[in-house]
Amino acid sequence: MFAVPGWSVSADSLKAEKAGSNNGAASGKKRKRPGRPRDEPVTADNVTQLYESVVEGKNPNAPKKDKPAKRQKKDEAADDTQARADGVSKKPAEPVQKQQGEGKKSKDKKDKKDKRKKNDKHADDDENDESQTAADAQEQKPVVIPAPAQPKLTPLQAAMREKLVSARFRHLNETLYTKPSEESFSLFQDSPEMFDEYHEGFRRQVKVWPENPVDSFLQDIRSRGKIRQPFKGKPAARPSSLAASPLPRTGGTCTIADLGCGDAALAQSLQADKGKMRIDVRSYDLQSPHALVTKADIANLPLEEGSVNVAIFCLALMGTNWIDFIEEAFRVLHWKGELWVAEIKSRFGPVRNKHAPVEHSVGNRKKVDGVEDNRKATDVSAFVDALQKRGFVLNGERSEAIDLSNKMFVKMRFIKGATPTKGRAAKAPEPGRGKKPSFAPKIGDEEEADVNEASILKPCVYKIR
């Protein structure tokens, strides 16, 4: 041991310990822990107490702590249940009864609240079912997709668009007049949208016309369709005019072929009255923009021979092979069937003869040296001659069959009533009949052989701007 200053103690001050001294017992203090004596036997009754005191170190004599209120309630409820099971009537304290009543009320309130929530949930489910049913019904209805709104154009843009549409129409119009129908048919098959573009421009042109020839044809069909046919075997008076004669019919029905119909304005206008008037309108064009239109080249129609009563060419003799259209109309028309033609006057040449007055006549008089100035009149004689060689003759008097009253158009009525001398339907003369052969050709025959009949009708071409 080493000495620490201030902590050293002298040996004299130390007391010697006596062996076997019983100071603790004399003082009355116990040195050992209080507990059971060592010789206490272990039984089933004290095993729990001994385990807690010896193993867990708990003091069995310590006062028990108060249980929490919730634990106490639970124990009391358990005791009450046990007492009822044992048949002992245990009267709980008055505060406990009060607490049980309050718990019952709260339980009833909770049940009512749960029931209300359940009813609200059922109501929400019903509303959801109704909304789902309404949504399903709405889904079953056909959804109408609104058309895309056209962009609003400025006045300058609208004017430029009009010019572009007009220029496109003029270009397509020139193509149709200067090409054979076979090429035009192939063109529209490759690009169907060009047909719509052409007719959009055509409708714009119709708006500025003083009269549309289709309207006059519709009026004739309606007026003549009401006239009854004379009975067979009974002589009938000859009609005073073409307008007073009934429409030609086969089996009581008048079949009308609208050749080069465009958007089938004629057929659409007669759709409601065709059953009453017993009319069957068939429309043909290079493309089918409407359900009533059959796509076909009118030089080769899908019709049987002699199956049509009236054939109409309303501004439709377009193409360099328009003569083929006339010959095809002769094929499909019934005998005594009618051919109606409407064309622009500018396609025909002016009247020219050796007695025409000179252009520099003083004062532009109508008569010069007693001859009427008809230089600006339309000459359709070459066209009439070309059709007469294909078996068509004027229907009635010339003044009635050829209508030149309109400033822009000429309307002509023909009838299939002669044997063709030229074209596909012309028949070769039988041997041993006819005129004697002459060795010297006539001057008129030479001129006729050199005439190109396709040039009788000029192409209607607008200026490209």
C-alpha positions in Angstrom: 0.0 0.0 0.0 1.1 3.5 -0.6 0.5 6.5 1.5 -1.9 9.2 0.4 -1.5 12.6 2.0 -4.5 13.3 4.3 -5.8 9.7 4.1 -3.4 8.0 6.3 -4.7 6.7 9.6 -2.6 5.7 12.5 -2.7 2.1 13.7 -3.6 3.2 17.3 -6.9 4.6 16.3 -8.0 1.3 14.7 -10.1 -1.1 16.8 -9.4 -4.7 16.7 -12.3 -7.0 15.6 -13.2 -9.7 18.0 -13.9 -13.1 16.6 -17.4 -14.5 17.1 -18.8 -11.2 18.2 -22.6 -10.9 17.7 -22.9 -7.2 17.4 -25.6 -7.4 14.8 -27.8 -9.6 17.0 -27.2 -7.5 20.0 -28.3 -4.4 18.2 -31.5 -6.1 17.0 -31.0 -5.6 13.3 -31.4 -8.4 10.9 -28.7 -8.8 8.3 -30.6 -11.3 6.1 -33.6 -10.4 3.8 -37.0 -11.1 5.2 -38.7 -14.0 3.6 -39.8 -17.5 4.1 -37.8 -19.8 6.1 -35.5 -22.2 4.4 -37.4 -25.1 5.5 -40.8 -24.0 4.0 -42.1 -26.8 1.8 -43.2 -26.0 -1.9 -46.9 -26.7 -2.5 -49.4 -26.0 -5.3 -50.7 -23.1 -3.3 -47.5 -21.2 -2.8 -45.6 -22.1 -5.9 -46.6 -18.9 -7.6 -45.6 -16.8 -4.7 -42.3 -18.6 -4.3 -41.5 -18.2 -8.0 -42.2 -14.5 -7.9 -40.2 -13.9 -4.7 -37.2 -16.1 -5.4 -36.9 -16.1 -9.2 -38.4 -12.7 -10.2 -37.3 -10.9 -7.0 -40.7 -9.5 -6.2 -41.8 -8.6 -2.7 -45.0 -10.5 -1.9 -45.7 -8.1 1.1 -45.7 -4.9 -1.1 -49.0 -3.1 -1.5 -50.8 -3.6 -4.8 -51.1 -0.7 -7.1 -54.5 0.5 -8.4 -55.4 -0.8 -11.8 -56.3 1.6 -14.5 -60.0 2.5 -14.9 -60.3 0.6 -18.2 -58.6 -2.5 -16.8 -60.8 -2.3 -13.7 -64.0 -2.1 -15.9 -62.8 -5.1 -17.9 -62.2 -7.1 -14.7 -65.5 -6.1 -13.2 -67.3 -7.1 -16.4 -65.5 -10.5 -16.3 -66.4 -11.0 -12.7 -70.0 -10.1 -13.5 -70.1 -12.6 -16.3 -68.6 -15.3 -14.1 -71.1 -14.6 -11.4 -74.0 -14.9 -13.8 -72.6 -18.2 -15.0 -72.3 -19.4 -11.4 -75.9 -18.3 -10.7 -75.0 -15.7 -8.2 -76.8 -12.5 -8.4 -74.2 -9.8 -8.0 -75.5 -6.3 -7.6 -73.0 -3.9 -9.3 -72.5 -0.6 -7.8 -74.6 2.3 -9.0 -71.8 4.1 -10.9 -71.1 0.9 -12.8 -74.8 0.6 -13.8 -74.7 4.2 -15.0 -71.5 3.5 -17.0 -73.2 0.5 -18.6 -76.2 2.5 -19.6 -74.1 5.2 -21.1 -72.2 2.5 -23.0 -75.4 1.0 -24.3 -76.6 4.4 -25.5 -73.4 5.0 -27.2 -73.6 1.5 -28.8 -77.2 2.3 -30.0 -76.0 5.6 -31.4 -73.2 3.8 -33.1 -75.5 1.2 -34.6 -77.8 4.0 -35.9 -74.9 5.8 -37.4 -73.6 2.6 -39.0 -77.2 1.9 -40.4 -77.4 5.5 -41.7 -74.0 5.1 -43.4 -75.2 1.8 -44.9 -78.3 3.4 -46.2 -76.3 6.3 -47.7 -74.0 3.8 -49.3 -76.9 1.9 -50.8 -78.3 5.2 -52.1 -74.9 6.1 -53.6 -74.7 2.7 -55.2 -78.2 3.2 -56.7 -77.2 6.6 -58.0 -74.0 5.1 -59.4 -76.1 2.4 -61.1 -78.5 4.9 -62.5 -75.6 7.1 -63.8 -73.9 4.0 -65.2 -77.1 3.0 -67.0 -77.5 6.5 -68.3 -73.9 6.5 -69.4 -74.3 3.1 -71.1 -77.5 4.3 -72.9 -75.6 7.4 -74.0 -72.8 5.2 -75.3 -75.3 3.1 -77.3 -76.6 6.2 -79.1 -74.8 6.9 -82.3 -72.1 9.4 -81.7 -72.4 12.3 -84.2 -69.0 13.7 -84.9 -69.2 17.4 -85.8 -67.8 18.4 -89.1 -64.5 20.2 -88.8 -65.0 23.9 -88.8 -63.8 25.6 -91.9 -61.0 28.1 -91.3 -62.2 31.7 -91.5 -60.5 33.3 -94.5 -59.7 37.0 -94.9 -61.3 38.8 -97.9 -57.9 38.5 -99.8 -57.6 34.8 -99.1 -61.2 34.2 -100.2 -60.6 36.1 -103.4 -57.4 34.1 -104.1 -59.2 30.8 -103.3 -62.0 31.8 -105.8 -59.4 32.4 -108.5 -57.6 29.1 -107.8 -60.9 27.2 -108.0 -61.8 28.9 -111.3 -58.4 28.3 -112.8 -58.6 24.6 -111.8 -62.0 24.4 -113.5 -60.8 26.0 -116.7 -57.9 23.7 -116.9 -60.0 20.6 -116.4 -62.6 21.9 -118.8 -60.1 22.3 -121.5 -58.8 18.8 -120.9 -62.3 17.3 -121.3 -63.0 19.2 -124.5 -59.6 18.5 -126.2 -59.2 14.9 -125.2 -61.2 11.8 -126.2 -63.6 10.4 -123.6 -61.5 7.3 -123.1 -58.5 9.4 -121.8 -60.8 11.5 -119.6 -62.4 8.3 -118.1 -58.9 7.0 -117.2 -58.0 10.4 -115.7 -60.9 10.5 -113.4 -60.4 6.8 -112.3 -56.8 7.6 -111.3 -57.8 10.9 -109.5 -61.5 10.9 -108.5 -61.1 14.2 -106.6 -60.6 16.0 -109.9 -64.2 15.2 -110.9 -65.5 16.9 -107.7 -63.2 19.9 -108.4 -64.5 20.2 -111.9 -68.2 20.2 -110.9 -67.5 22.6 -108.0 -66.3 25.1 -110.6 -69.2 24.2 -112.9 -71.7 25.0 -110.2 -70.1 28.4 -109.8 -70.6 29.0 -113.5 -74.2 27.9 -113.5 -75.0 30.6 -110.8 -74.3 33.4 -113.3 -76.2 31.9 -116.2 -79.5 33.4 -117.2 -81.0 30.0 -117.5 -80.0 26.4 -116.8 -81.0 24.0 -119.7 -81.7 21.3 -117.1 -84.6 23.3 -115.8 -86.3 23.5 -119.2 -85.8 19.7 -119.7 -87.4 19.1 -116.3 -90.4 21.3 -117.2 -90.9 19.4 -120.5 -90.7 16.0 -118.7 -93.3 17.0 -116.1 -95.7 18.6 -118.6 -95.5 15.8 -121.2 -95.4 13.1 -118.5 -99.0 14.0 -117.5 -100.3 13.5 -121.0 -101.8 10.0 -121.5 -100.9 7.8 -124.4 -103.6 7.1 -127.0 -105.2 3.7 -126.9 -103.9 1.2 -129.4 -106.1 0.7 -132.5 -107.9 4.0 -132.0 -106.9 6.8 -134.3 -105.7 9.9 -132.4 -105.4 13.4 -133.6 -101.9 14.6 -134.3 -100.7 16.9 -131.6 -100.5 20.5 -132.6 -97.0 20.9 -131.1 -94.2 18.9 -129.6 -95.0 20.1 -126.1 -98.5 18.7 -126.4 -97.4 15.2 -127.3 -96.9 12.5 -124.6 -93.5 11.1 -123.7 -92.5 8.0 -125.7 -93.0 4.9 -123.6 -92.3 1.2 -123.8 -94.6 -1.0 -121.7 -96.2 2.1 -120.1 -92.8 3.3 -118.7 -90.7 6.1 -120.1 -87.0 5.3 -119.7 -84.8 8.4 -119.7 -81.0 8.2 -120.1 -79.2 11.3 -118.8 -75.8 11.0 -120.5 -73.1 13.1 -119.0 -75.3 13.9 -116.0 -72.7 15.4 -113.6 -74.2 15.4 -110.1 -77.6 13.9 -111.4 -79.6 17.0 -110.9 -82.3 15.7 -113.3 -82.7 12.3 -111.6 -82.7 13.9 -108.1 -85.5 16.4 -109.1 -87.7 13.6 -110.5 -87.1 11.2 -107.7 -90.3 12.0 -105.9 -92.6 12.0 -109.0 -91.1 9.1 -111.0 -93.6 6.6 -109.6 -96.6 8.8 -110.4 -95.5 9.6 -113.9 -94.0 6.1 -114.5 -90.6 7.4 -115.3 -87.3 5.6 -115.0 -84.3 7.9 -115.0 -80.8 6.4 -115.5 -77.8 8.7 -115.1 -74.3 8.1 -116.5 -71.0 10.0 -116.2 -67.2 9.5 -116.0 -67.4 9.3 -112.2 -70.1 8.5 -109.6 -70.5 11.4 -107.1 -74.0 10.3 -106.2 -75.8 7.0 -105.7 -78.0 7.6 -108.7 -75.0 8.0 -111.0 -73.5 5.0 -112.9 -69.8 5.3 -113.7 -69.3 4.8 -117.5 -67.9 6.2 -120.6 -70.9 7.5 -122.6 -69.3 6.3 -125.8 -69.8 2.7 -124.5 -72.9 2.5 -122.2 -73.9 -0.6 -120.2 -77.4 -0.6 -121.8 -79.1 -3.0 -124.0 -80.0 -2.0 -127.6 -83.3 -0.2 -127.9 -83.9 0.0 -124.1 -84.2 3.8 -123.8 -87.1 6.1 -124.8 -85.4 9.5 -124.3 -81.6 10.2 -124.4 -80.4 13.6 -123.2 -77.1 15.4 -123.8 -77.2 18.5 -121.7 -73.9 20.2 -122.2 -72.3 16.8 -122.4 -71.0 16.5 -126.0 -67.4 17.0 -124.6 -64.4 15.3 -126.1 -63.0 14.9 -129.6 -65.0 11.8 -130.1 -68.5 13.3 -129.5 -69.7 11.6 -132.7 -69.3 8.3 -130.9 -71.7 9.6 -128.3 -74.4 10.2 -131.0 -73.9 6.7 -132.5 -74.1 5.1 -129.0 -77.4 7.0 -128.3 -78.8 5.7 -131.6 -77.9 2.1 -130.4 -79.6 2.3 -127.0 -82.7 4.3 -128.2 -86.0 2.6 -129.1 -87.4 3.2 -132.5 -89.1 6.6 -132.6 -87.2 7.4 -129.4 -86.2 11.0 -128.8 -82.8 12.7 -128.5 -82.6 16.0 -126.7 -79.5 18.1 -127.1 -78.5 21.4 -125.3 -75.2 23.1 -126.2 -73.5 26.5 -125.9 -74.0 28.6 -129.0 -70.3 29.5 -129.2 -69.6 25.9 -130.1 -71.4 26.4 -133.4 -70.1 28.5 -136.3 -71.9 31.7 -137.4 -74.1 31.8 -140.5 -72.0 32.3 -143.6 -73.3 32.6 -147.2 -72.3 34.4 -150.3 -75.2 36.9 -149.8 -74.2 38.0 -146.3 -73.7 41.7 -145.9 -70.2 43.1 -145.5 -68.9 43.8 -142.0 -68.3 47.6 -142.7 -71.8 48.4 -143.6 -72.7 52.0 -142.7 -74.6 52.3 -139.4 -74.6 48.5 -138.8 -78.0 48.2 -140.5 -79.9 45.0 -140.2 -80.6 45.0 -143.9 -78.0 45.7 -146.6 -79.3 45.8 -150.2 -82.5 44.1 -149.0 -80.7 41.2 -147.4 -81.1 40.7 -143.6 -77.9 40.8 -141.6 -77.7 37.4 -139.8 -74.0 37.2 -139.4 -74.2 36.8 -135.7 -76.8 34.1 -135.8 -75.9 30.5 -134.8 -75.5 28.0 -137.7 -76.5 24.5 -136.6 -77.0 23.1 -140.1 -73.7 21.1 -140.1 -74.6 19.6 -136.8 -78.1 18.6 -138.0 -76.6 17.1 -141.1 -74.1 15.0 -139.1 -76.9 13.6 -137.0 -79.2 13.0 -139.9 -76.5 10.7 -141.4 -76.6 8.7 -138.1 -80.4 8.2 -138.3 -81.7 11.2 -136.4 -84.2 13.6 -137.9 -85.6 16.8 -136.4 -88.7 16.1 -134.3 -91.4 18.3 -135.9 -91.0 21.6 -137.7 -87.5 23.1 -137.8 -88.6 26.3 -136.0 -90.0 24.2 -133.2 -87.3 21.5 -133.1 -84.4 24.0 -132.9 -84.8 26.6 -130.1 -82.4 29.6 -130.4 -84.3 31.9 -128.1 -81.8 31.7 -125.3 -78.7 34.0 -125.6 -76.3 31.4 -124.4 -77.7 28.0 -125.4 -79.3 26.2 -128.3 -81.8 23.3 -127.7 -82.6 20.7 -130.4 -85.0 17.8 -130.5 -84.4 14.8 -132.7 -86.1 11.5 -133.2 -84.7 8.1 -134.2 -86.6 7.7 -137.4 -84.2 7.1 -140.3 -81.7 4.5 -141.5 -78.1 5.6 -140.8 -76.0 6.2 -143.9 -72.7 6.8 -141.9 -71.2 5.5 -138.7 -71.4 2.2 -136.9 -75.1 1.6 -137.5 -74.8 2.2 -141.2 -75.4 -0.9 -143.4 -73.5 -1.6 -146.5 -75.8 -1.5 -149.7 -76.7 -4.9 -151.0 -75.0 -5.9 -154.3 -77.0 -5.1 -157.5 -78.9 -2.3 -155.9 -78.4 1.4 -155.5 -77.0 4.0 -157.8 -74.9 3.1 -160.8 -71.2 3.6 -160.2 -69.8 6.7 -161.8 -66.2 6.9 -162.9 -66.0 10.7 -162.5 -66.2 11.8 -158.9 -68.5 14.7 -158.1 -67.1 17.9 -156.6 -69.6 17.7 -153.7 -68.4 14.2 -152.8 -64.8 15.3 -152.7 -65.6 18.2 -150.4 -67.6 15.8 -148.1 -64.8 13.3 -147.9 -62.4 16.0 -146.7 -64.7 17.3 -143.9 -63.7 16.4 -140.4 -67.1 16.1 -138.6 -65.5 16.3 -135.1 -64.6 19.9 -135.9 -68.3 20.8 -136.3 -68.5 21.5 -132.6 -65.8 23.8 -131.3 -64.3 23.1 -127.9 -65.6 25.4 -125.2 -62.3 26.6 -123.8 -62.1 29.5 -121.3 -59.1 31.9 -121.2 -56.5 30.7 -118.6 -55.9 33.6 -116.3 
